Amino acid sequence: HLFDISKIQIQNMIPATSLLQTVSKTAIQSARRQISASTAALADISVEHGRGEWKTFGDPTTYQPGKFQVCTYNKISPDGLKKFPESQYEIKEGETAANAHAILLRSHKLQESEVPHTVRAIARCGAGTNNVPVARMTELGIPVFNTPGANANAVKELVLAGMLLGSRRVVDGINHMTSLGEQGLAKERVEKDKALFGGREIKGKTLAVIGLGHIGASTARDAEHLGMKVVGYDPGLSIENALKLP
């Protein structure tokens, strides 16, 4: 009887297995058709560049085969440009880079007309990209990069210098002494008038830092070293920058 029951169960399973195979084949074929349709709609690579063409060179008279040309705007640090081997890269400024494959810039406000058809990438030597038309470059298939944190230390030092200058009224004192010097009164008034610009110490004062990215975290850390009380706010605080906080 056990044998008969097993046989019945096996016989009953055969149609179910066939049905599953049929359903699976149908589902796979349907999925393939959908993928093919989506690929055709989304992956049209007949035109790589959004403006209709993507050239290897723009000016044949200055084109150097085998070298990538990098166009620079503003003054880019020579130490940074040394990262591009001369055997592989050619560095040119502004409009002289007619065959630019990449653009490096700082504060220059880039216009689409300044982006040749040869450009493959744009890099902003700084944190923000507000001077680059990112949306339009995305449409054209040109990625835009930035360098967050590259100038964080320099900005932090300026912030701290600004706090010290403001709290001790250093600039006011300089301007006052300059004026006295022009009147010929500097020597006799220097001791008497210095009390006008006593200022205040920043030690023990509270510093509120809004935004705790590379610059904010670094500023908060050094401000605490100067004896300040630090509070901060950043709804998008990353783990990396949180670990840098004092």
Salt bridges, closest charged atoms under 4 A:
GLU53 OE2 - HIS117 NE2 3.99
GLU90 OE2 - LYS92 NZ 3.84
GLU112 OE2 - ARG51 NH1 3.81
GLU112 OE1 - ARG136 NE 3.20
GLU114 OE1 - HIS108 NE2 3.00
GLU139 OE1 - ARG136 NH1 2.87
ASP172 OD2 - ARG169 NE 3.23
GLU191 OE1 - LYS194 NZ 3.06
ASP193 OD2 - HIS176 NE2 2.81
ASP193 OD2 - ARG189 NH2 2.92
ASP222 OD2 - LYS156 NZ 2.76
GLU240 OE2 - LYS244 NZ 3.84
